[in-house]
Amino acid sequence: MPRPPAPLPDRIGHAFSVPVARAAGISRGRLRAADLAAPYRGARLRRDTEQRPVEIGVLARDRTVRATVLARVAAYETVRRPHVFYTGRTAVVLYDRLFDDDDGEGAIEVAVAAPHRAPRGAGVRGRQLSPSLVFVREVSGLPVASPASVWAGLGAQLGPRELIRLGDALVRVPRGERGIACPEQQWATLAQLRAAAAIPGRRARPALERALAQVRVGSMSVLETDHRLACDAEGLPESLLDVEIRDARGRLLGIADAAYPDQHVLVEVEGGHHRLHDRQWNRDIDKHAAFTAAGWQVVRVTARHIRRRDHRSALIVADALRRGGWSG
């Protein structure tokens, strides 16, 4: 029976560089043991860190993918040169956003400003960018291309819908306790996206401008963006998004995903997590009852309605708008 590898000292952490390990007295043979992964040249990552955590629930995939990417970033940090920063899909994850097709297993995306040379090697996708095309900021101690720079830089890689989805995700204004808006947590503004797209030399500028025309502040999830785009495709009037609904005395009844004040119609996009958490479910029921008591017609749609080819969610909303007097 093979002997298990010798324990590693705790002080070197879960991710470390080969020089740091050698300085700590770890042999080259130990660095080749099966309990260590070598995701990048000169870096090691304990395999128990690389393993996907066991997750359950609707948001399990998001948490799992993010944990996987963060582990790979931690490993790359041990060998990253000072002028290298994170960009592309890796940056999107660091901004706590994801793409539908992300699994966390792709190459780490990094970049440098010219004249530095782009990094190369297994597990790394490096790019050289003009200094005028990117701004770098610090996120949790990591150098990351700014949200607007990331969005504009993906213009040649993403399709129209993905560009709109990502734009919506970056410009949304999160809400905290009691539904209070937190503008300081907004990753980017529409003006910043527009400025990034307009920089001379920007690739895919027409595609960025077309997408930007459909990016809106207030879509709080990918599902809400998809519903909004379905409504646009069916010719519905544009709704207000992420709306505070109050009663006649000014008391806040709740935050509606979308509102059509002229027809007195509210739309609630129900993600899967709403029905799996009792507290959220009961809170939604109370909120919708309060909306109805205040004279609003409440329409609730789910992913099954939104993702159908016939834009079923938009057709449901159209019926409600007609009941409210819309003549479209």
Sequence and secondary structure as in RCSB ss.txt:
>XXXX:A:sequence
MPRPPAPLPDRIGHAFSVPVARAAGISRGRLRAADLAAPYRGARLRRDTEQRPVEIGVLARDRTVRATVLARVAA
YETVRRPHVFYTGRTAVVLYDRLFDDDDGEGAIEVAVAAPHRAPRGAGVRGRQLSPSLVFVREVSGLPVASPASV
WAGLGAQLGPRELIRLGDALVRVPRGERGIACPEQQWATLAQLRAAAAIPGRRARPALERALAQVRVGSMSVLET
DHRLACDAEGLPESLLDVEIRDARGRLLGIADAAYPDQHVLVEVEGGHHRLHDRQWNRDIDKHAAFTAAGWQVVR
VTARHIRRRDHRSALIVADALRRGGWSG
>XXXX:A:secstr
         GGG SEEEHHHHHHTT  HHHHTSTTEE  STTEEEEHHHHS     STTHHHHHHHHHHHHHHHH
HHTT  TT EE HHHHHHHTT   TT  S S EEEEEETTS    STTEEEEEE GGG  EEEETTEEEE HHHH
HHHTTTTS HHHHHHHHHHHH   B GGG B GGG    HHHHHHHHTSTT TTHHHHHHHHTT  TT  SHHHH
HHHHHHHHTT    EEEEEEE TT  EEEEEEEEEGGGTEEEEEE HHHHH HHHHHHHHHHHHHHHHTT EEEE
EEHHHHTSTT HHHHHHHHHHHHTT   
